[in-house]
Amino acid sequence: MSSVNPNINDSWKNILWESFQADYFSKLKAFLVEEKNKANIFPPGSLIFNAFNSTPFDKVKVVILGQDPYHGDGQAHGLCFSVPKGIKIPPSLVNIYKELNNDLGISIPKHGNLESWARKGVLLLNATLTVRAHQAGSHQNKGWEKFTDEVIQKLSSEKNNLVFVLWGSYAQSKSKLIDSNKHCILKAVHPSPLSANRGGFFGTRPFSKCNSYLSDHNIEPINWAIDA
């Protein structure tokens, strides 16, 4: 990873060029280099910007915001809530799939890889893009949040009629970065079992609401079915 030439899709590189040249990003890069000498970092370096490379700037229709990458072996691959095929589906994603099934009747997938959503225009963005192995939240407050806040602001200012899906209080705190006059903001409690089972997630129908908004603005809705 380089502050001058990061491994990121050109559409994003152009939009975020000033961020990559900023002092805070140089410090973040130095921190990550130092961390790699001490511990395993997730996701692998080639997948840190996977969300951006899977969903170019001009293709974004929906933004789902997560907080932190998974910190277990083999889980994180740069897309929030998603895990590679062959990895056990995490509890939050189990609940997302239940709501997807209840909302649209889409059968629950056998795996947790959400790359097909990303290819269809769903930016699966974590606020922090890296983590030290087995240490949740270990890379918070190192610069990633400033970077991803700038991503959200750029999306809000440069595009129209996006849907921002904000699950949980942390994601909802980012709503101040979004122009609600230009975009749709869908809020609900976090899909984690602790939150979702208390009520406020199931029955919120985010997938059909998202597609209704896109259709109302003459944008092709998302096919939320997960590729096998």
DARA-V591319 format. One record per backbone hydrogen bond with DSSP energy under -1.0 kcal/mol. CO is the residue of the C=O (numbers start at 1). NH is the residue of the N-H. Records with the same first field share a line. If there is no record, write none. Layout:
CO=NH / NH
This chain:
6=8
9=13
10=14
11=15
12=16
16=20
17=21
19=22
22=26
23=27
24=28
25=29
26=30
27=31
28=32
29=33
30=34
31=35
32=36
35=38 / 39
40=133
42=131
44=47
45=48
47=50
49=53
50=54
51=55
56=59
57=60
61=163
62=123
63=165
64=125
66=127
67=128
71=134
72=75
79=82
84=87
90=94
91=95
92=96
93=97
94=98
95=99
96=100
97=101
98=102
99=103
100=104
101=105
112=83
114=118
115=119
117=122
118=121
121=61 / 62
123=64 / 125
124=80
125=66
131=42
132=135
135=138
137=140
143=147
144=148
145=149
146=150
147=151
148=152
149=153
150=154
151=155
152=156
153=157
154=158
155=159
162=184
163=63
164=186
165=65
166=188
168=172
169=173
171=174
172=175
174=177
175=178
178=180
179=182 / 183
182=161
184=164
186=166
188=168
192=196
193=197
195=198
196=199
200=189
201=204
205=209
206=210
207=211
208=212
209=213
210=214
211=215
212=216
213=217
214=219
215=218
222=224
